[in-house]
């Protein structure tokens, strides 16, 4: 049974949420750090701080596209609640994160009221009030000016909104903390992650894969929501990968892990602009170069857990090819384990089966021809492809169920 540091897992996965057209922002880590500082100074319990951390480290999970993220960078957002509602929906059915759902729903609620939630003042969850203050503080920061030169204007702006936007008691706590230069330096220091993990403590859980699966499904929902053309891609790859793993004799635990790797295989897609993902025509060389980074970042984000779980290799190598002509690591042959080979076939099959901006989903005989050619060229494992072709009936049924489930999710 794997031993997983939940805090480290969430910190790493949150980085996938922090890519925008300006690069890697580390917004969630900074907000979590400031929120925990304020929560600690406010005297909340360890359990409350843990819930605060869980909410803060993924609070903007509902802002999926780059334009949605851009909108949140304005200090005074007109309507911030749509991403709060979507984040609440993403998180509410994940048992290990469930206490964070209500916090995420209200993390833009204003102290004076007039919020869609109907809550105001002390009726807003304390953790949500803390995250609201920490979130808006981070939005005020700029990389164009030295951090300590920014603190006085930021303190004044936060003070002006005390009692209207922010909880006045929390503003007072923030004012005391803000006197220390270290409070500001911690936010932008290279050791930000270590500072954050030191505050929350190592949250070690001995868990089985079924307990981790809802977290993987949460991030799969975020990934697939980035484009209407990928609204069920991660779930499709996960289902196909699990089926092929079972067909090829993997253990039940390995089959579960294949499913989890399938759910997370495109985690790095959050680093790619929607304009490229949804382009209706052929990609330019420069655009395809941007696409190539997504598997690199999937590997980078999952690598710390590879000693306990084979997630990084199984998830991130899905565009590597046996002949060494894949990307981004140019691995070949013996460097690609069975899990990686299964994921490559599962991803290609699912991509061919679903609608894309440049073509509708392909019929089975076209898929067989294309994937068969990949075997002939030495790109895909013929044994895995044989298992795929032997499973036509089961995969067609599985695809029908995924389509129904996807339509249901869209209606909700």
NUFIKOL-579691 format. One record per residue (C-alpha): residue number from 1; x, y, z. Coordinates in Angstrom, 1 decimal. Each point is the difference from the previous one (the first is absolute). Example, Ala and Ser with C-alpha at 12.3 -4.5 7.8 and 13.67 -1.06 7.14 Angstrom:
# NUFIKOL-579691
num/east/north/up
1/12.3/-4.5/7.8
2/1.4/3.4/-0.7
This chain:
# NUFIKOL-579691
num/east/north/up
1/0.0/0.0/0.0
2/1.6/3.3/-1.1
3/0.8/2.8/2.6
4/-1.0/3.3/-1.5
5/0.7/3.5/1.3
6/-3.3/1.6/-0.8
7/1.3/3.6/0.5
8/2.9/-0.6/-2.5
9/-2.4/-1.6/-2.5
10/-2.4/3.0/0.1
11/2.8/2.5/-0.2
12/1.4/-1.7/-3.1
13/-3.4/-0.5/-1.7
14/-0.9/3.7/0.8
15/2.9/1.1/-2.2
16/-1.9/-1.3/-3.0
17/-2.7/2.5/0.9
18/2.5/2.9/0.0
19/1.1/0.1/-3.6
20/-1.3/3.0/-2.0
21/1.1/2.0/-2.9
22/2.5/1.6/2.4
23/1.6/-3.3/0.8
24/0.0/-1.8/3.4
25/-1.5/2.3/2.5
26/0.1/-2.1/3.3
27/-3.1/1.9/1.0
28/-1.5/-2.9/1.9
29/3.2/-0.6/2.1
30/0.3/3.7/0.9
31/-3.7/0.3/1.0
32/0.3/-3.2/2.0
33/3.1/1.3/1.8
34/-1.6/3.4/0.9
35/-3.3/-1.7/1.0
36/1.8/-2.3/2.4
37/2.0/2.8/1.5
38/-3.3/1.9/0.6
39/-1.8/-3.1/1.3
40/2.8/-0.9/2.3
41/0.0/3.6/1.4
42/-3.7/-0.1/0.4
43/0.3/-3.1/2.2
44/-1.9/-2.5/-2.0
45/0.5/-3.7/0.8
46/2.3/-2.4/-1.9
47/-3.1/-1.7/-1.6
48/-1.3/3.4/-1.1
49/3.4/0.9/-1.4
50/0.1/-3.2/-2.0
51/-3.4/0.7/-1.5
52/1.2/3.6/-0.7
53/3.0/-1.4/-1.8
54/-2.0/-2.5/-2.1
55/-2.3/2.8/-1.2
56/2.7/2.6/-0.5
57/2.3/-2.2/-2.1
58/-2.7/-0.7/-2.6
59/-2.3/2.9/0.6
60/-0.1/1.1/-3.7
61/-0.4/-3.5/-1.4
62/-3.3/1.2/-1.6
63/1.9/2.6/-2.2
64/1.1/-2.4/-2.7
65/0.8/2.1/-3.2
66/2.6/2.6/-0.3
67/-2.5/2.8/-0.6
68/-1.8/-1.0/3.2
69/3.3/0.2/1.9
70/0.8/3.3/-1.6
71/-3.3/1.4/1.3
72/0.9/-0.9/3.6
73/3.2/2.1/-0.1
74/-2.1/3.1/0.2
75/-0.2/1.1/3.6
76/-3.7/1.0/-0.1
77/-1.6/-2.8/-1.9
78/-3.6/0.7/-1.0
79/-1.3/-3.6/0.1
80/2.5/-2.4/1.5
81/-2.6/-2.6/1.1
82/-0.3/-2.2/-3.1
83/3.4/-1.5/0.6
84/-0.8/-0.4/3.7
85/-3.1/-2.0/-0.9
86/1.9/-2.2/-2.4
87/2.8/-0.5/2.5
88/-2.6/-1.0/2.6
89/-1.5/-2.5/-2.5
90/3.4/-1.5/-0.8
91/0.9/-0.5/3.7
92/-3.2/-0.8/1.8
93/0.0/-3.7/-0.9
94/3.6/-0.6/0.9
95/-0.1/-1.4/3.6
96/3.5/0.9/1.0
97/-0.6/3.6/-1.2
98/-3.7/0.4/0.8
99/0.4/2.5/2.9
100/1.7/2.4/-2.5
101/-3.0/0.1/-2.3
102/-2.1/2.6/2.0
103/3.1/2.0/0.5
104/0.8/0.2/-3.7
105/-3.7/0.9/-0.7
106/0.3/3.1/2.2
107/3.6/1.0/-0.5
108/-1.0/3.2/-1.8
109/-2.9/0.9/2.3
110/0.2/3.6/1.3
111/-0.3/0.8/3.6
112/-2.8/2.5/-0.4
113/-2.2/-2.5/-1.9
114/-1.8/0.2/-3.3
115/1.5/-3.4/-0.9
116/-1.8/-2.7/-2.1
117/0.4/-2.3/3.0
118/-2.1/2.3/2.1
119/2.7/0.1/2.7
120/1.6/3.0/1.5
121/2.4/0.9/2.9
122/0.6/-2.8/2.5
123/-2.5/-2.2/-2.0
124/2.7/-0.5/-2.6
125/2.3/-3.0/0.9
126/3.0/1.3/1.7
127/2.4/-1.9/-2.3
128/-1.7/1.6/-3.0
129/0.4/3.5/1.5
130/3.7/-0.8/0.6
131/0.5/-1.3/-3.6
132/-1.8/3.1/-1.4
133/2.5/2.3/1.7
134/3.0/-2.1/-0.9
135/-1.2/-0.3/-3.6
136/-0.5/3.7/-0.6
137/3.3/0.7/1.7
138/1.8/-2.2/-2.5
139/-1.8/1.6/-2.9
140/1.4/3.4/1.1
141/3.6/-1.3/-0.2
142/2.0/0.7/-3.1
143/3.3/-1.4/-1.3
144/0.9/3.5/-1.4
145/0.9/1.4/3.4
146/2.0/-1.4/3.0
147/-2.2/-1.7/2.5
148/0.8/2.2/3.0
149/-0.6/3.2/-2.0
150/-3.6/-1.2/-0.6
151/-1.1/-0.6/3.5
152/-1.1/3.5/1.1
153/-2.4/0.6/-2.9
154/-1.4/-3.5/0.3
155/-0.6/0.4/3.8
156/-1.8/3.3/-0.7
157/-2.2/-1.6/-2.7
158/-1.0/-2.9/2.3
159/-0.7/2.4/2.8
160/-2.3/2.1/-2.1
161/-2.2/-3.1/-0.6
162/-0.1/-1.1/3.6
163/-3.6/-0.5/1.1
164/-1.4/0.2/-3.5
165/1.9/-2.7/-2.0
166/2.1/-1.6/2.6
167/-0.6/-1.2/3.6
168/1.3/2.9/2.2
169/1.5/-2.4/2.6
170/1.9/-1.8/-2.7
171/1.3/3.3/-1.4
172/1.3/0.8/3.5
173/1.8/-3.3/0.2
174/1.4/0.6/-3.5
175/1.3/3.4/1.0
176/1.9/-1.5/2.9
177/1.5/-2.7/-2.1
178/0.9/2.5/-2.8
179/2.4/1.9/2.3
180/2.5/-2.8/-0.4
181/2.1/0.1/-3.2
182/0.2/-3.8/0.1
183/-3.8/-0.1/-0.5
184/0.5/1.5/-3.5
185/3.3/-1.7/-0.8
186/-1.5/-3.4/0.7
187/-2.6/0.6/-2.7
188/2.5/0.4/-2.8
189/3.0/-2.0/1.3
190/1.4/-2.9/-2.0
191/-0.9/-2.1/3.1
192/-3.7/0.7/-0.2
193/-1.0/-3.6/-0.3
194/2.1/-1.0/3.0
195/-1.4/2.9/2.0
196/-3.5/-1.1/-0.8
197/0.5/-3.7/0.7
198/1.7/1.0/3.3
199/-3.1/1.9/1.0
200/-2.5/-2.7/-0.8
201/2.2/-2.9/1.2
202/0.5/-3.3/-1.7
203/-3.5/-1.4/-0.4
204/0.9/-3.7/-0.4
205/-2.9/-2.3/-0.8
206/0.3/-3.7/-0.6
207/-2.5/-0.4/-2.7
208/-1.1/-2.5/-2.6
209/-0.5/1.1/-3.6
210/-3.8/0.2/0.3
211/0.4/2.8/2.5
212/2.3/1.9/-2.4
213/-2.1/-0.6/-3.1
214/-2.6/2.9/0.8
215/2.9/2.5/0.1
216/1.2/-1.3/-3.4
217/-3.6/0.3/-1.3
218/-0.1/3.6/1.3
219/3.0/1.1/-2.0
220/-1.2/-2.0/-3.0
221/-3.2/2.1/0.0
222/2.1/3.2/0.2
223/2.2/-1.2/-2.9
224/-2.8/-1.1/-2.2
225/-2.0/3.2/0.6
226/2.7/2.0/-1.7
227/-1.5/-0.7/-3.4
228/-3.4/-1.3/-1.2
229/1.9/-2.4/-2.3
230/1.6/-1.8/3.0
231/-3.0/0.0/2.3
232/0.4/-3.8/0.7
233/3.5/-0.7/-1.3
234/1.7/-0.7/3.3
235/-2.8/-2.3/1.1
236/0.0/-1.7/-3.3
237/3.8/-0.7/0.1
238/-0.3/-1.2/3.6
239/-2.8/-2.4/-0.8
240/1.8/-1.4/-3.1
241/3.3/-0.3/1.9
242/-1.5/-1.9/2.9
243/-1.8/-2.4/-2.4
244/3.2/-0.7/-1.9
245/2.0/-0.4/3.2
246/-2.5/-2.7/1.2
247/0.0/-1.6/-3.5
248/3.8/-0.3/0.2
249/0.1/-1.6/3.4
250/0.9/2.9/2.3
251/-1.1/-0.3/3.6
252/-3.1/1.8/1.3
253/2.2/2.5/1.8
254/1.9/0.7/-3.2
255/-3.2/0.3/-1.9
256/-1.2/2.6/2.5
257/3.3/1.8/-0.4
258/-0.3/0.0/-3.8
259/-3.4/1.6/0.4
260/1.4/2.7/2.2
261/2.9/0.6/-2.4
262/-2.5/0.3/-2.8
263/-2.0/2.6/1.9
264/3.2/2.1/0.6
265/1.9/-0.7/-3.3
266/-0.9/3.5/-1.4
267/0.6/2.0/3.2
268/2.6/2.0/-2.0
269/-2.7/1.0/-2.6
270/-0.8/2.8/2.5
271/3.2/1.7/-1.2
272/-1.2/0.2/-3.6
273/-2.2/2.9/-1.3
274/-3.5/-0.9/-1.1
275/0.6/1.7/-3.3
276/2.4/-2.8/-0.9
277/-2.1/-2.8/1.5
278/-3.1/1.1/-1.9
279/1.7/1.0/-3.3
280/-2.2/-1.4/-2.8
281/2.9/-0.4/-2.4
282/3.5/-1.4/-0.1
283/2.4/1.3/2.7
284/3.1/2.0/-1.0
285/3.3/-1.3/1.2
286/0.1/2.6/2.7
287/-3.5/-1.0/1.2
288/0.9/-3.6/0.0
289/3.1/0.8/2.1
290/-2.3/1.5/2.6
291/-2.1/-3.3/0.0
292/3.2/-2.0/0.6
293/0.5/1.6/3.4
294/-3.2/-1.5/1.5
295/1.4/-3.5/0.6
296/3.2/1.5/1.5
297/-2.0/1.9/2.6
298/-2.2/-3.1/0.7
299/3.3/-1.8/0.8
300/1.4/2.9/2.1
301/-3.2/0.4/2.1
302/-0.3/-3.8/0.7
303/3.6/-0.9/0.3
304/0.3/0.5/3.8
305/-2.4/-2.9/0.5
306/1.6/-2.4/-2.4
307/1.8/-1.9/2.8
308/-3.4/-1.0/1.5
309/-2.1/-0.1/-3.2
310/1.0/-0.4/-3.6
311/-2.2/3.0/-0.9
312/2.6/2.2/-1.7
313/1.3/-2.6/-2.4
314/-3.3/-1.5/-0.8
315/-1.8/3.4/-0.4
316/2.7/2.1/-1.7
317/1.5/-2.3/-2.6
318/-3.1/-0.3/-2.1
319/1.6/1.8/-2.9
320/3.2/-1.9/0.1
321/0.5/-2.6/-2.8
322/1.8/-3.3/0.0
323/2.1/1.2/-3.0
324/1.2/3.0/2.0
325/-1.9/2.5/-2.2
326/-2.4/1.2/2.7
327/0.2/3.0/2.4
328/1.2/1.6/2.2
329/2.6/-2.4/1.4
330/0.7/-2.0/-3.2
331/-0.2/-3.3/1.9
332/0.0/-3.3/-1.9
333/-0.4/-3.7/0.3
334/1.1/-1.4/3.4
335/-0.4/3.5/1.6
336/-3.7/-0.3/-0.3
337/-1.8/-2.3/2.4
338/-3.3/-1.8/-0.6
339/-2.0/2.7/1.8
340/1.5/2.7/-2.2
341/-0.7/-2.0/-3.2
342/-3.6/-0.6/1.1
343/-0.5/3.7/0.6
344/1.3/0.9/-3.4
345/-2.5/-2.3/-1.7
346/-2.8/1.1/2.2
347/0.7/3.7/-0.6
348/0.2/-0.5/-3.8
349/-3.2/-2.1/-0.2
350/-2.0/2.5/2.1
351/1.3/3.0/-2.0
352/-1.0/-1.7/-3.3
353/-3.4/-1.0/1.4
354/-1.1/3.4/1.2
355/-0.9/3.1/-1.9
356/2.8/2.5/-0.4
357/-0.1/3.6/-1.4
358/1.5/-1.1/-3.3
359/-2.1/-3.2/-0.5
360/-2.9/-2.1/1.4
361/0.7/-3.2/1.9
362/1.2/-2.9/-2.3
363/-1.8/-3.3/-0.6
364/1.7/-3.2/1.3
365/1.4/-1.1/-3.4
366/1.8/3.3/-0.4
367/1.4/-0.2/3.6
368/1.2/-3.6/-0.7
369/1.9/1.1/-3.1
370/1.6/3.0/1.6
371/1.1/-1.8/3.2
372/1.0/-3.1/-2.0
373/2.3/2.2/-2.1
374/1.6/1.3/3.2
375/0.9/-3.6/0.9
376/1.5/-0.5/-3.4
377/2.1/3.1/0.4
378/1.3/-1.2/3.4
379/-1.7/2.7/2.0
380/-2.6/-2.0/2.0
381/0.2/-3.4/1.7
382/-1.7/-2.7/-2.1
383/-1.0/-2.0/3.0
384/-1.9/2.9/1.5
385/-1.5/0.9/-3.3
386/-1.1/-3.6/-0.4
387/-1.7/0.2/3.4
388/-1.8/3.2/-1.2
389/-1.2/-1.6/-3.2
390/-1.2/-3.1/1.8
391/-2.1/2.3/2.3
392/-2.1/1.7/-2.6
393/-3.4/-1.0/1.4
394/1.0/0.9/3.6
395/1.5/3.3/-1.0
396/-3.0/1.0/-2.1
397/-2.2/-0.7/3.0
398/2.3/2.0/2.2
399/0.0/2.9/-2.4
400/-3.7/0.1/0.0
401/-0.1/0.1/3.8
402/2.6/2.8/0.0
403/-2.1/2.0/-2.5
404/-3.1/-0.3/2.2
405/1.9/0.9/3.1
406/1.6/3.0/-1.7
407/-3.4/1.3/-1.3
408/-1.4/-0.4/3.5
409/2.9/2.1/1.5
410/-0.5/2.7/-2.6
411/-3.7/0.2/0.9
412/0.8/0.4/3.7
